[in-house]
Amino acid sequence: MKKFLSLTALICLIIMAISSVSCSKNDDPADNDLFVGTYKGDISYTDADGTKNAKNGSVTVVKAGGEYYFRFSDGIPDLKGVRFKKDGDHTLVNIDLKEGLHFVRIDASSLTILYTKDKKVWTANAKR
């Protein structure tokens, strides 16, 4: 009986851990220390070799601590280590002109990116 209770407790802990990492469409990236969400829509990337576009692409957003990681579909390179300033209750904005044009706006339902760095440009206009 003791082994059964221990196994049951372990299963409950695993279920709670999985449910806390998975984010529903209502989860807000501004209010969670750990956030994972996928936004779908128009994405693009331009560098010296040309342009990649996807009308039905996706961007998976991962937040761990204070940094965000944007994983693009369709062979577009990822953006890493982006930091934000909270803009209102449920919106995060990153605007920086020091190392290129950096504009990223994210909330629970939409993601907008215009990010330039080292003559490379990432864009996204996507919804969740």
MOPAC internal coordinates of N, CA, C and O (Angstrom, degrees):
PM7 1SCF
backbone

  N    0.0000 0     0.00 0     0.00 0    0    0    0
  C    1.4436 1     0.00 0     0.00 0    1    0    0
  C    1.5253 1   111.25 1     0.00 0    2    1    0
  O    1.2310 1   120.39 1   141.27 1    3    2    1
  N    1.3302 1   116.86 1   -38.73 1    3    2    1
  C    1.4638 1   121.54 1   179.83 1    5    3    2
  C    1.5290 1   110.75 1   -62.91 1    6    5    3
  O    1.2310 1   120.14 1   139.27 1    7    6    5
  N    1.3486 1   117.34 1   -40.73 1    7    6    5
  C    1.4672 1   121.02 1   178.77 1    9    7    6
  C    1.5235 1   110.43 1   -65.47 1   10    9    7
  O    1.2310 1   120.63 1   141.94 1   11   10    9
  N    1.3357 1   116.41 1   -38.06 1   11   10    9
  C    1.4542 1   120.65 1   179.05 1   13   11   10
  C    1.5298 1   110.80 1   -63.50 1   14   13   11
  O    1.2310 1   120.10 1   135.38 1   15   14   13
  N    1.3202 1   117.42 1   -44.62 1   15   14   13
  C    1.4663 1   121.22 1   178.68 1   17   15   14
  C    1.5225 1   111.42 1   -64.89 1   18   17   15
  O    1.2310 1   120.34 1   140.69 1   19   18   17
  N    1.3267 1   116.95 1   -39.31 1   19   18   17
  C    1.4674 1   120.52 1   177.90 1   21   19   18
  C    1.5171 1   110.61 1   -64.86 1   22   21   19
  O    1.2310 1   120.22 1   137.70 1   23   22   21
  N    1.3187 1   117.19 1   -42.30 1   23   22   21
  C    1.4599 1   121.51 1   179.19 1   25   23   22
  C    1.5300 1   110.39 1   -65.54 1   26   25   23
  O    1.2310 1   120.38 1   138.64 1   27   26   25
  N    1.3250 1   116.89 1   -41.36 1   27   26   25
  C    1.4588 1   121.41 1   178.21 1   29   27   26
  C    1.5347 1   110.66 1   -62.90 1   30   29   27
  O    1.2310 1   120.26 1   136.50 1   31   30   29
  N    1.3090 1   117.10 1   -43.50 1   31   30   29
  C    1.4660 1   120.88 1   178.24 1   33   31   30
  C    1.5274 1   110.87 1   -63.06 1   34   33   31
  O    1.2310 1   119.94 1   138.83 1   35   34   33
  N    1.3169 1   117.72 1   -41.17 1   35   34   33
  C    1.4667 1   121.83 1   178.36 1   37   35   34
  C    1.5203 1   110.75 1   -63.19 1   38   37   35
  O    1.2310 1   120.20 1   136.06 1   39   38   37
  N    1.3201 1   117.22 1   -43.94 1   39   38   37
  C    1.4681 1   120.67 1   178.92 1   41   39   38
  C    1.5245 1   110.07 1   -62.66 1   42   41   39
  O    1.2310 1   119.80 1   138.22 1   43   42   41
  N    1.3231 1   117.99 1   -41.78 1   43   42   41
  C    1.4679 1   121.10 1   178.29 1   45   43   42
  C    1.5285 1   111.50 1   -62.18 1   46   45   43
  O    1.2310 1   120.20 1   138.52 1   47   46   45
  N    1.3149 1   117.22 1   -41.48 1   47   46   45
  C    1.4674 1   120.85 1   178.15 1   49   47   46
  C    1.5223 1   111.60 1   -63.65 1   50   49   47
  O    1.2310 1   120.26 1   138.62 1   51   50   49
  N    1.3209 1   117.11 1   -41.38 1   51   50   49
  C    1.4708 1   121.14 1   178.97 1   53   51   50
  C    1.5191 1   110.02 1   -63.97 1   54   53   51
  O    1.2310 1   119.87 1   135.98 1   55   54   53
  N    1.3237 1   117.85 1   -44.02 1   55   54   53
  C    1.4672 1   121.54 1   179.31 1   57   55   54
  C    1.5201 1   110.49 1   -62.53 1   58   57   55
  O    1.2310 1   120.08 1   137.86 1   59   58   57
  N    1.3266 1   117.45 1   -42.14 1   59   58   57
  C    1.4658 1   120.47 1   178.87 1   61   59   58
  C    1.5254 1   110.97 1   -64.75 1   62   61   59
  O    1.2310 1   119.70 1   140.74 1   63   62   61
  N    1.3255 1   118.17 1   -39.26 1   63   62   61
  C    1.4676 1   121.21 1   179.80 1   65   63   62
  C    1.5177 1   110.92 1   -66.00 1   66   65   63
  O    1.2310 1   120.19 1   137.51 1   67   66   65
  N    1.3325 1   117.24 1   -42.49 1   67   66   65
  C    1.4633 1   120.77 1   179.94 1   69   67   66
  C    1.5143 1   110.40 1   -65.82 1   70   69   67
  O    1.2310 1   120.06 1   136.42 1   71   70   69
  N    1.3207 1   117.49 1   -43.58 1   71   70   69
  C    1.4654 1   119.61 1  -178.52 1   73   71   70
  C    1.5177 1   112.44 1   -67.97 1   74   73   71
  O    1.2310 1   119.42 1   152.21 1   75   74   73
  N    1.3291 1   118.71 1   -27.79 1   75   74   73
  C    1.4604 1   119.77 1   179.17 1   77   75   74
  C    1.5119 1   112.15 1   -77.57 1   78   77   75
  O    1.2310 1   119.39 1   156.35 1   79   78   77
  N    1.3419 1   118.78 1   -23.65 1   79   78   77
  C    1.4610 1   121.83 1   178.95 1   81   79   78
  C    1.5155 1   111.25 1   -85.31 1   82   81   79
  O    1.2310 1   119.66 1   143.35 1   83   82   81
  N    1.3301 1   118.26 1   -36.65 1   83   82   81
  C    1.4471 1   121.85 1   179.27 1   85   83   82
  C    1.5106 1   109.24 1   -71.56 1   86   85   83
  O    1.2310 1   120.11 1   -45.02 1   87   86   85
  N    1.3286 1   117.39 1   134.98 1   87   86   85
  C    1.4493 1   120.59 1  -176.90 1   89   87   86
  C    1.5238 1   110.10 1  -112.31 1   90   89   87
  O    1.2310 1   120.33 1   -47.02 1   91   90   89
  N    1.3155 1   116.97 1   132.98 1   91   90   89
  C    1.4470 1   120.80 1   175.60 1   93   91   90
  C    1.5239 1   108.79 1   -81.08 1   94   93   91
  O    1.2310 1   120.92 1    -8.00 1   95   94   93
  N    1.3247 1   115.84 1   172.00 1   95   94   93
  C    1.4584 1   119.97 1   179.73 1   97   95   94
  C    1.5183 1   112.32 1   -65.72 1   98   97   95
  O    1.2310 1   120.25 1   162.73 1   99   98   97
  N    1.3240 1   117.13 1   -17.27 1   99   98   97
  C    1.4638 1   120.64 1   179.92 1  101   99   98
  C    1.5183 1   112.24 1   -88.73 1  102  101   99
  O    1.2310 1   119.73 1   168.98 1  103  102  101
  N    1.3381 1   118.11 1   -11.02 1  103  102  101
  C    1.4588 1   120.25 1   179.95 1  105  103  102
  C    1.5220 1   109.66 1   -65.46 1  106  105  103
  O    1.2310 1   121.72 1   -38.03 1  107  106  105
  N    1.2889 1   114.31 1   141.97 1  107  106  105
  C    1.4538 1   121.99 1  -175.30 1  109  107  106
  C    1.5250 1   110.11 1  -105.19 1  110  109  107
  O    1.2310 1   119.40 1   -60.11 1  111  110  109
  N    1.3368 1   118.76 1   119.89 1  111  110  109
  C    1.4549 1   120.13 1  -179.94 1  113  111  110
  C    1.5238 1   113.62 1   -64.69 1  114  113  111
  O    1.2310 1   120.04 1   161.31 1  115  114  113
  N    1.3190 1   117.52 1   -18.69 1  115  114  113
  C    1.4617 1   120.79 1  -179.87 1  117  115  114
  C    1.5194 1   112.27 1   -78.23 1  118  117  115
  O    1.2310 1   120.45 1   154.54 1  119  118  117
  N    1.3298 1   116.74 1   -25.46 1  119  118  117
  C    1.4575 1   120.25 1  -172.82 1  121  119  118
  C    1.5226 1   114.67 1  -105.94 1  122  121  119
  O    1.2310 1   119.40 1   176.99 1  123  122  121
  N    1.3175 1   118.74 1    -3.01 1  123  122  121
  C    1.4625 1   121.92 1  -177.77 1  125  123  122
  C    1.5201 1   111.03 1  -108.95 1  126  125  123
  O    1.2310 1   120.64 1   -41.92 1  127  126  125
  N    1.3293 1   116.39 1   138.08 1  127  126  125
  C    1.4671 1   119.96 1   174.01 1  129  127  126
  C    1.5165 1   110.82 1   -74.62 1  130  129  127
  O    1.2310 1   120.50 1   150.76 1  131  130  129
  N    1.3210 1   116.64 1   -29.24 1  131  130  129
  C    1.4575 1   122.58 1   176.81 1  133  131  130
  C    1.5086 1   106.83 1  -124.07 1  134  133  131
  O    1.2310 1   120.28 1   -57.24 1  135  134  133
  N    1.3304 1   117.06 1   122.76 1  135  134  133
  C    1.4622 1   121.59 1  -176.43 1  137  135  134
  C    1.5112 1   109.02 1  -141.26 1  138  137  135
  O    1.2310 1   120.45 1   -43.42 1  139  138  137
  N    1.3284 1   116.75 1   136.58 1  139  138  137
  C    1.4625 1   122.99 1   171.89 1  141  139  138
  C    1.5147 1   106.67 1  -136.83 1  142  141  139
  O    1.2310 1   120.30 1   -55.64 1  143  142  141
  N    1.3220 1   117.03 1   124.36 1  143  142  141
  C    1.4592 1   120.70 1   178.87 1  145  143  142
  C    1.5126 1   110.57 1  -152.46 1  146  145  143
  O    1.2310 1   120.69 1   -29.86 1  147  146  145
  N    1.3305 1   116.28 1   150.14 1  147  146  145
  C    1.4599 1   121.37 1   179.91 1  149  147  146
  C    1.5200 1   109.43 1  -115.07 1  150  149  147
  O    1.2310 1   121.15 1   -51.23 1  151  150  149
  N    1.3119 1   115.40 1   128.77 1  151  150  149
  C    1.4545 1   123.71 1   178.67 1  153  151  150
  C    1.5193 1   107.61 1  -111.76 1  154  153  151
  O    1.2310 1   120.00 1   -42.72 1  155  154  153
  N    1.3469 1   117.60 1   137.28 1  155  154  153
  C    1.4624 1   121.62 1  -177.17 1  157  155  154
  C    1.5181 1   110.15 1  -121.15 1  158  157  155
  O    1.2310 1   121.53 1   -40.88 1  159  158  157
  N    1.3463 1   114.67 1   139.12 1  159  158  157
  C    1.4584 1   119.49 1   179.84 1  161  159  158
  C    1.5157 1   110.90 1   164.04 1  162  161  159
  O    1.2310 1   120.84 1    28.62 1  163  162  161
  N    1.3289 1   116.00 1  -151.38 1  163  162  161
  C    1.4638 1   122.72 1  -178.61 1  165  163  162
  C    1.5239 1   109.59 1   -81.25 1  166  165  163
  O    1.2310 1   120.81 1   -53.73 1  167  166  165
  N    1.3428 1   116.05 1   126.27 1  167  166  165
  C    1.4599 1   121.24 1   175.79 1  169  167  166
  C    1.5227 1   108.62 1  -133.49 1  170  169  167
  O    1.2310 1   120.83 1   -25.63 1  171  170  169
  N    1.3358 1   116.01 1   154.37 1  171  170  169
  C    1.4649 1   119.90 1   177.31 1  173  171  170
  C    1.5213 1   110.34 1  -154.59 1  174  173  171
  O    1.2310 1   122.10 1   -16.55 1  175  174  173
  N    1.3352 1   113.58 1   163.45 1  175  174  173
  C    1.4612 1   121.55 1   178.15 1  177  175  174
  C    1.5224 1   107.54 1  -149.74 1  178  177  175
  O    1.2310 1   120.82 1   -46.20 1  179  178  177
  N    1.3296 1   116.04 1   133.80 1  179  178  177
  C    1.4668 1   121.10 1   178.63 1  181  179  178
  C    1.5159 1   108.81 1  -129.83 1  182  181  179
  O    1.2310 1   121.35 1   -46.30 1  183  182  181
  N    1.3523 1   115.03 1   133.70 1  183  182  181
  C    1.4613 1   121.25 1   172.18 1  185  183  182
  C    1.5246 1   108.07 1  -143.57 1  186  185  183
  O    1.2310 1   119.88 1    11.54 1  187  186  185
  N    1.3208 1   117.84 1  -168.46 1  187  186  185
  C    1.4650 1   121.80 1  -176.99 1  189  187  186
  C    1.5295 1   112.49 1   -61.95 1  190  189  187
  O    1.2310 1   120.08 1   156.24 1  191  190  189
  N    1.3235 1   117.46 1   -23.76 1  191  190  189
  C    1.4576 1   121.44 1  -178.79 1  193  191  190
  C    1.5211 1   113.85 1   -85.80 1  194  193  191
  O    1.2310 1   119.63 1   169.19 1  195  194  193
  N    1.3255 1   118.31 1   -10.81 1  195  194  193
  C    1.4608 1   120.59 1   179.70 1  197  195  194
  C    1.5160 1   112.23 1   136.56 1  198  197  195
  O    1.2310 1   121.65 1    19.25 1  199  198  197
  N    1.3368 1   114.45 1  -160.75 1  199  198  197
  C    1.4570 1   121.83 1  -176.40 1  201  199  198
  C    1.5176 1   110.63 1  -124.70 1  202  201  199
  O    1.2310 1   120.96 1   -39.99 1  203  202  201
  N    1.3316 1   115.78 1   140.01 1  203  202  201
  C    1.4637 1   122.50 1   172.87 1  205  203  202
  C    1.5199 1   106.97 1  -116.88 1  206  205  203
  O    1.2310 1   120.51 1   -50.12 1  207  206  205
  N    1.3323 1   116.64 1   129.88 1  207  206  205
  C    1.4573 1   121.81 1   179.02 1  209  207  206
  C    1.5182 1   109.73 1  -125.97 1  210  209  207
  O    1.2310 1   120.47 1   -30.55 1  211  210  209
  N    1.3046 1   116.71 1   149.45 1  211  210  209
  C    1.4552 1   121.91 1   172.31 1  213  211  210
  C    1.5258 1   108.17 1  -145.26 1  214  213  211
  O    1.2310 1   120.76 1   -62.42 1  215  214  213
  N    1.3301 1   116.16 1   117.58 1  215  214  213
  C    1.4702 1   120.65 1   179.07 1  217  215  214
  C    1.5221 1   111.31 1   -72.25 1  218  217  215
  O    1.2310 1   120.30 1   148.25 1  219  218  217
  N    1.3099 1   117.03 1   -31.75 1  219  218  217
  C    1.4679 1   121.38 1   179.84 1  221  219  218
  C    1.5170 1   110.09 1  -117.76 1  222  221  219
  O    1.2310 1   120.65 1  -135.34 1  223  222  221
  N    1.3167 1   116.36 1    44.66 1  223  222  221
  C    1.4599 1   121.21 1  -179.84 1  225  223  222
  C    1.5192 1   111.18 1   -82.85 1  226  225  223
  O    1.2310 1   121.75 1     0.15 1  227  226  225
  N    1.3188 1   114.25 1  -179.85 1  227  226  225
  C    1.4644 1   118.52 1   178.57 1  229  227  226
  C    1.5224 1   110.04 1  -142.15 1  230  229  227
  O    1.2310 1   122.03 1   -26.19 1  231  230  229
  N    1.3160 1   113.72 1   153.81 1  231  230  229
  C    1.4608 1   122.11 1   174.87 1  233  231  230
  C    1.5238 1   106.29 1  -129.28 1  234  233  231
  O    1.2310 1   120.94 1   -60.21 1  235  234  233
  N    1.3214 1   115.80 1   119.79 1  235  234  233
  C    1.4532 1   120.26 1   174.91 1  237  235  234
  C    1.5147 1   107.67 1   -95.06 1  238  237  235
  O    1.2310 1   121.17 1   -55.68 1  239  238  237
  N    1.3194 1   115.37 1   124.32 1  239  238  237
  C    1.4576 1   122.47 1  -177.16 1  241  239  238
  C    1.5222 1   108.26 1  -103.60 1  242  241  239
  O    1.2310 1   121.21 1   -52.42 1  243  242  241
  N    1.3260 1   115.29 1   127.58 1  243  242  241
  C    1.4593 1   120.79 1   177.52 1  245  243  242
  C    1.5205 1   107.66 1  -124.14 1  246  245  243
  O    1.2310 1   121.16 1   -54.78 1  247  246  245
  N    1.3285 1   115.38 1   125.22 1  247  246  245
  C    1.4636 1   120.97 1   176.64 1  249  247  246
  C    1.5164 1   107.86 1  -114.46 1  250  249  247
  O    1.2310 1   121.13 1   -54.04 1  251  250  249
  N    1.2991 1   115.44 1   125.96 1  251  250  249
  C    1.4643 1   121.19 1   174.08 1  253  251  250
  C    1.5222 1   106.48 1  -132.43 1  254  253  251
  O    1.2310 1   120.70 1   -64.76 1  255  254  253
  N    1.3177 1   116.28 1   115.24 1  255  254  253
  C    1.4589 1   119.67 1  -175.72 1  257  255  254
  C    1.5132 1   109.03 1    69.02 1  258  257  255
  O    1.2310 1   119.77 1    52.09 1  259  258  257
  N    1.3097 1   118.04 1  -127.91 1  259  258  257
  C    1.4540 1   121.85 1  -177.99 1  261  259  258
  C    1.5135 1   114.84 1  -100.93 1  262  261  259
  O    1.2310 1   119.39 1  -177.38 1  263  262  261
  N    1.3362 1   118.77 1     2.62 1  263  262  261
  C    1.4586 1   121.01 1  -177.26 1  265  263  262
  C    1.5219 1   111.66 1  -113.40 1  266  265  263
  O    1.2310 1   121.92 1   -31.65 1  267  266  265
  N    1.3348 1   113.93 1   148.35 1  267  266  265
  C    1.4589 1   121.46 1   179.75 1  269  267  266
  C    1.5203 1   109.86 1  -114.05 1  270  269  267
  O    1.2310 1   121.66 1   -31.94 1  271  270  269
  N    1.3273 1   114.43 1   148.06 1  271  270  269
  C    1.4529 1   123.76 1   178.58 1  273  271  270
  C    1.5275 1   105.84 1  -126.14 1  274  273  271
  O    1.2310 1   120.00 1   -54.01 1  275  274  273
  N    1.3376 1   117.60 1   125.99 1  275  274  273
  C    1.4593 1   122.96 1  -179.62 1  277  275  274
  C    1.5224 1   108.52 1  -111.06 1  278  277  275
  O    1.2310 1   120.57 1   -67.60 1  279  278  277
  N    1.3339 1   116.51 1   112.40 1  279  278  277
  C    1.4610 1   122.34 1  -179.77 1  281  279  278
  C    1.5291 1   108.30 1  -102.55 1  282  281  279
  O    1.2310 1   121.04 1   -68.82 1  283  282  281
  N    1.3354 1   115.62 1   111.18 1  283  282  281
  C    1.4555 1   122.34 1  -177.86 1  285  283  282
  C    1.5256 1   110.68 1   -88.83 1  286  285  283
  O    1.2310 1   120.86 1   -30.12 1  287  286  285
  N    1.3234 1   115.96 1   149.88 1  287  286  285
  C    1.4649 1   121.20 1   173.88 1  289  287  286
  C    1.5281 1   109.88 1   -86.41 1  290  289  287
  O    1.2310 1   120.45 1     2.44 1  291  290  289
  N    1.3015 1   116.74 1  -177.56 1  291  290  289
  C    1.4604 1   124.74 1   170.75 1  293  291  290
  C    1.5251 1   114.42 1    60.33 1  294  293  291
  O    1.2310 1   120.15 1  -146.42 1  295  294  293
  N    1.3197 1   117.32 1    33.58 1  295  294  293
  C    1.4547 1   121.58 1   175.01 1  297  295  294
  C    1.5162 1   115.67 1    74.72 1  298  297  295
  O    1.2310 1   120.49 1  -166.60 1  299  298  297
  N    1.3196 1   116.66 1    13.40 1  299  298  297
  C    1.4679 1   120.76 1   178.57 1  301  299  298
  C    1.5261 1   108.19 1   -84.75 1  302  301  299
  O    1.2310 1   119.81 1   -48.39 1  303  302  301
  N    1.3287 1   117.97 1   131.61 1  303  302  301
  C    1.4689 1   120.65 1  -179.92 1  305  303  302
  C    1.5349 1   111.71 1   -60.30 1  306  305  303
  O    1.2310 1   121.22 1   -28.74 1  307  306  305
  N    1.3045 1   115.27 1   151.26 1  307  306  305
  C    1.4592 1   122.34 1  -178.20 1  309  307  306
  C    1.5244 1   111.66 1   -81.05 1  310  309  307
  O    1.2310 1   121.01 1   -23.81 1  311  310  309
  N    1.3297 1   115.68 1   156.19 1  311  310  309
  C    1.4664 1   122.96 1   170.25 1  313  311  310
  C    1.5192 1   107.28 1  -105.39 1  314  313  311
  O    1.2310 1   120.66 1   -45.81 1  315  314  313
  N    1.3306 1   116.35 1   134.19 1  315  314  313
  C    1.4662 1   120.20 1  -176.32 1  317  315  314
  C    1.5247 1   110.48 1  -128.48 1  318  317  315
  O    1.2310 1   121.15 1   -28.66 1  319  318  317
  N    1.3252 1   115.40 1   151.34 1  319  318  317
  C    1.4611 1   121.28 1   171.51 1  321  319  318
  C    1.5117 1   116.20 1    69.79 1  322  321  319
  O    1.2310 1   119.82 1  -150.44 1  323  322  321
  N    1.3345 1   117.96 1    29.56 1  323  322  321
  C    1.4581 1   121.14 1   179.44 1  325  323  322
  C    1.5334 1   108.72 1   -82.64 1  326  325  323
  O    1.2310 1   120.71 1   -46.12 1  327  326  325
  N    1.3241 1   116.25 1   133.88 1  327  326  325
  C    1.4709 1   122.08 1   178.56 1  329  327  326
  C    1.5220 1   108.79 1  -112.67 1  330  329  327
  O    1.2310 1   120.70 1   -27.39 1  331  330  329
  N    1.3261 1   116.28 1   152.61 1  331  330  329
  C    1.4533 1   121.76 1  -175.22 1  333  331  330
  C    1.5163 1   112.76 1  -127.40 1  334  333  331
  O    1.2310 1   122.10 1   -17.88 1  335  334  333
  N    1.3272 1   113.58 1   162.12 1  335  334  333
  C    1.4587 1   122.85 1   169.28 1  337  335  334
  C    1.5257 1   105.32 1  -114.61 1  338  337  335
  O    1.2310 1   120.45 1   -46.21 1  339  338  337
  N    1.3121 1   116.74 1   133.79 1  339  338  337
  C    1.4593 1   121.06 1   179.60 1  341  339  338
  C    1.5225 1   108.89 1   -69.67 1  342  341  339
  O    1.2310 1   120.35 1   -47.15 1  343  342  341
  N    1.3384 1   116.94 1   132.85 1  343  342  341
  C    1.4608 1   123.19 1  -179.07 1  345  343  342
  C    1.5247 1   108.11 1  -122.46 1  346  345  343
  O    1.2310 1   120.21 1   -88.60 1  347  346  345
  N    1.3155 1   117.20 1    91.40 1  347  346  345
  C    1.4602 1   120.79 1  -174.70 1  349  347  346
  C    1.5186 1   109.92 1    86.43 1  350  349  347
  O    1.2310 1   120.96 1    15.13 1  351  350  349
  N    1.3165 1   115.77 1  -164.87 1  351  350  349
  C    1.4573 1   120.56 1  -175.29 1  353  351  350
  C    1.5229 1   113.90 1   -76.28 1  354  353  351
  O    1.2310 1   119.50 1   146.24 1  355  354  353
  N    1.3362 1   118.57 1   -33.76 1  355  354  353
  C    1.4616 1   119.38 1  -169.20 1  357  355  354
  C    1.5294 1   113.94 1  -134.11 1  358  357  355
  O    1.2310 1   119.53 1  -159.15 1  359  358  357
  N    1.3015 1   118.50 1    20.85 1  359  358  357
  C    1.4575 1   120.76 1  -177.13 1  361  359  358
  C    1.5207 1   109.96 1  -130.96 1  362  361  359
  O    1.2310 1   120.99 1   -40.87 1  363  362  361
  N    1.3410 1   115.72 1   139.13 1  363  362  361
  C    1.4613 1   121.88 1   175.30 1  365  363  362
  C    1.5165 1   108.38 1  -114.24 1  366  365  363
  O    1.2310 1   120.52 1   -41.15 1  367  366  365
  N    1.3275 1   116.62 1   138.85 1  367  366  365
  C    1.4561 1   121.78 1  -179.27 1  369  367  366
  C    1.5216 1   109.39 1  -132.82 1  370  369  367
  O    1.2310 1   120.71 1   -42.97 1  371  370  369
  N    1.3276 1   116.25 1   137.03 1  371  370  369
  C    1.4516 1   122.53 1   173.40 1  373  371  370
  C    1.5176 1   106.52 1  -124.61 1  374  373  371
  O    1.2310 1   120.18 1   -68.52 1  375  374  373
  N    1.3091 1   117.25 1   111.48 1  375  374  373
  C    1.4631 1   122.09 1   175.33 1  377  375  374
  C    1.5198 1   106.80 1  -127.13 1  378  377  375
  O    1.2310 1   120.85 1   -57.39 1  379  378  377
  N    1.3379 1   115.97 1   122.61 1  379  378  377
  C    1.4597 1   121.25 1  -177.26 1  381  379  378
  C    1.5168 1   108.00 1  -148.67 1  382  381  379
  O    1.2310 1   119.73 1   -46.77 1  383  382  381
  N    1.2952 1   118.12 1   133.23 1  383  382  381
  C    1.4633 1   121.61 1   179.64 1  385  383  382
  C    1.5213 1   112.53 1  -115.52 1  386  385  383
  O    1.2310 1   119.41 1  -175.31 1  387  386  385
  N    1.3283 1   118.74 1     4.69 1  387  386  385
  C    1.4630 1   120.94 1  -176.85 1  389  387  386
  C    1.5234 1   113.05 1   -70.44 1  390  389  387
  O    1.2310 1   120.10 1   134.69 1  391  390  389
  N    1.3191 1   117.41 1   -45.31 1  391  390  389
  C    1.4743 1   121.35 1  -176.18 1  393  391  390
  C    1.5183 1   111.70 1  -111.97 1  394  393  391
  O    1.2310 1   119.80 1  -151.65 1  395  394  393
  N    1.3007 1   117.99 1    28.35 1  395  394  393
  C    1.4532 1   122.87 1  -175.30 1  397  395  394
  C    1.5178 1   108.16 1   121.57 1  398  397  395
  O    1.2310 1   120.36 1     0.58 1  399  398  397
  N    1.3191 1   116.91 1  -179.42 1  399  398  397
  C    1.4494 1   121.45 1   178.79 1  401  399  398
  C    1.5190 1   108.27 1   -85.01 1  402  401  399
  O    1.2310 1   120.29 1   -62.48 1  403  402  401
  N    1.3094 1   117.04 1   117.52 1  403  402  401
  C    1.4559 1   122.52 1   178.32 1  405  403  402
  C    1.5217 1   107.55 1  -121.18 1  406  405  403
  O    1.2310 1   120.38 1   -73.35 1  407  406  405
  N    1.3080 1   116.87 1   106.65 1  407  406  405
  C    1.4564 1   121.30 1   173.77 1  409  407  406
  C    1.5200 1   107.69 1  -129.51 1  410  409  407
  O    1.2310 1   120.98 1   -65.07 1  411  410  409
  N    1.3211 1   115.73 1   114.93 1  411  410  409
  C    1.4530 1   121.71 1   176.08 1  413  411  410
  C    1.5223 1   106.27 1  -134.25 1  414  413  411
  O    1.2310 1   120.69 1   -51.42 1  415  414  413
  N    1.3233 1   116.28 1   128.58 1  415  414  413
  C    1.4642 1   122.11 1   177.27 1  417  415  414
  C    1.5155 1   107.69 1  -128.93 1  418  417  415
  O    1.2310 1   120.81 1   -52.78 1  419  418  417
  N    1.3269 1   116.06 1   127.22 1  419  418  417
  C    1.4535 1   120.23 1  -176.81 1  421  419  418
  C    1.5221 1   110.05 1  -138.48 1  422  421  419
  O    1.2310 1   121.20 1   -41.08 1  423  422  421
  N    1.3377 1   115.31 1   138.92 1  423  422  421
  C    1.4587 1   121.08 1   169.81 1  425  423  422
  C    1.5285 1   107.31 1  -143.78 1  426  425  423
  O    1.2310 1   120.22 1     9.89 1  427  426  425
  N    1.3035 1   117.18 1  -170.11 1  427  426  425
  C    1.4676 1   120.32 1  -174.16 1  429  427  426
  C    1.5252 1   112.82 1   -63.01 1  430  429  427
  O    1.2310 1   119.45 1   153.66 1  431  430  429
  N    1.3385 1   118.65 1   -26.34 1  431  430  429
  C    1.4646 1   119.69 1  -174.90 1  433  431  430
  C    1.5214 1   115.41 1  -115.73 1  434  433  431
  O    1.2310 1   119.08 1   165.51 1  435  434  433
  N    1.3408 1   119.37 1   -14.49 1  435  434  433
  C    1.4641 1   118.52 1  -176.42 1  437  435  434
  C    1.5327 1   112.36 1  -143.88 1  438  437  435
  O    1.2310 1   121.86 1   -24.41 1  439  438  437
  N    1.3233 1   114.04 1   155.59 1  439  438  437
  C    1.4620 1   123.14 1   178.86 1  441  439  438
  C    1.5188 1   108.35 1  -136.47 1  442  441  439
  O    1.2310 1   120.50 1   -52.93 1  443  442  441
  N    1.3310 1   116.64 1   127.07 1  443  442  441
  C    1.4639 1   122.33 1   176.20 1  445  443  442
  C    1.5216 1   107.59 1  -127.17 1  446  445  443
  O    1.2310 1   120.84 1   -51.98 1  447  446  445
  N    1.3414 1   116.00 1   128.02 1  447  446  445
  C    1.4658 1   121.04 1  -179.47 1  449  447  446
  C    1.5215 1   109.67 1  -132.56 1  450  449  447
  O    1.2310 1   120.64 1   -47.75 1  451  450  449
  N    1.3138 1   116.38 1   132.25 1  451  450  449
  C    1.4649 1   124.93 1   163.54 1  453  451  450
  C    1.5168 1   104.33 1  -137.90 1  454  453  451
  O    1.2310 1   120.62 1   -80.07 1  455  454  453
  N    1.3156 1   116.41 1    99.93 1  455  454  453
  C    1.4684 1   121.78 1  -169.63 1  457  455  454
  C    1.5213 1   108.73 1  -129.28 1  458  457  455
  O    1.2310 1   120.48 1   -58.90 1  459  458  457
  N    1.3278 1   116.69 1   121.10 1  459  458  457
  C    1.4624 1   120.70 1   178.28 1  461  459  458
  C    1.5204 1   109.68 1  -118.14 1  462  461  459
  O    1.2310 1   121.27 1   -39.45 1  463  462  461
  N    1.3222 1   115.17 1   140.55 1  463  462  461
  C    1.4610 1   120.79 1   177.63 1  465  463  462
  C    1.5268 1   108.34 1  -162.83 1  466  465  463
  O    1.2310 1   120.87 1   -49.33 1  467  466  465
  N    1.3266 1   115.95 1   130.67 1  467  466  465
  C    1.4756 1   121.58 1   177.76 1  469  467  466
  C    1.5277 1   112.13 1    51.79 1  470  469  467
  O    1.2310 1   120.30 1  -134.40 1  471  470  469
  N    1.3230 1   117.03 1    45.60 1  471  470  469
  C    1.4674 1   124.16 1   178.93 1  473  471  470
  C    1.5325 1   112.82 1    61.94 1  474  473  471
  O    1.2310 1   120.65 1  -152.25 1  475  474  473
  N    1.3218 1   116.36 1    27.75 1  475  474  473
  C    1.4688 1   123.10 1   174.87 1  477  475  474
  C    1.5172 1   107.86 1  -120.46 1  478  477  475
  O    1.2310 1   120.60 1   -34.47 1  479  478  477
  N    1.3387 1   116.45 1   145.53 1  479  478  477
  C    1.4611 1   120.63 1  -176.99 1  481  479  478
  C    1.5352 1   109.66 1  -132.39 1  482  481  479
  O    1.2310 1   120.95 1   -53.68 1  483  482  481
  N    1.3431 1   115.79 1   126.32 1  483  482  481
  C    1.4513 1   122.52 1   174.25 1  485  483  482
  C    1.5338 1   107.84 1  -110.63 1  486  485  483
  O    1.2310 1   119.86 1   -41.77 1  487  486  485
  N    1.3268 1   117.87 1   138.23 1  487  486  485
  C    1.4571 1   121.27 1   173.41 1  489  487  486
  C    1.5253 1   109.46 1  -134.52 1  490  489  487
  O    1.2310 1   121.49 1   -27.36 1  491  490  489
  N    1.3121 1   114.76 1   152.64 1  491  490  489
  C    1.4627 1   120.96 1   174.08 1  493  491  490
  C    1.5181 1   108.45 1  -155.56 1  494  493  491
  O    1.2310 1   121.22 1   -41.35 1  495  494  493
  N    1.2996 1   115.27 1   138.65 1  495  494  493
  C    1.4523 1   123.41 1   171.32 1  497  495  494
  C    1.5130 1   104.56 1  -135.86 1  498  497  495
  O    1.2310 1   120.35 1   -86.69 1  499  498  497
  N    1.3330 1   116.94 1    93.31 1  499  498  497
  C    1.4590 1   120.42 1  -167.46 1  501  499  498
  C    1.5238 1   111.72 1  -136.26 1  502  501  499
  O    1.2310 1   121.31 1   -22.74 1  503  502  501
  N    1.3166 1   115.10 1   157.26 1  503  502  501
  C    1.4658 1   122.96 1   179.90 1  505  503  502
  C    1.5245 1   109.73 1  -124.77 1  506  505  503
  O    1.2310 1   121.51 1   -20.83 1  507  506  505
  N    1.3207 1   114.71 1   159.17 1  507  506  505
  C    1.4517 1   121.08 1   177.31 1  509  507  506
  C    1.5075 1   110.32 1  -114.30 1  510  509  507
  O    1.2310 1   120.10 1   180.00 1  511  510  509

